[in-house]
């Protein structure tokens, strides 16, 4: 079962009836989604971290566009 870690990274003898891929094999076959680099910059903010005496830092992910230094 998944609870015990069967078929996660390697085939398990506990599930001989399962002829499919392991979770690791399926994960490796996923393709990274294409991000638009020519669109406007859009950053999804996930968190704002307050640092005592330093200020705050925004944490997020670039969804479209390119962030330049």
Beta strands, then each sheet from edge to edge (+ up, - down):
strand 1: 42-51
strand 2: 55-64
sheet 1: 1+ 2-
end
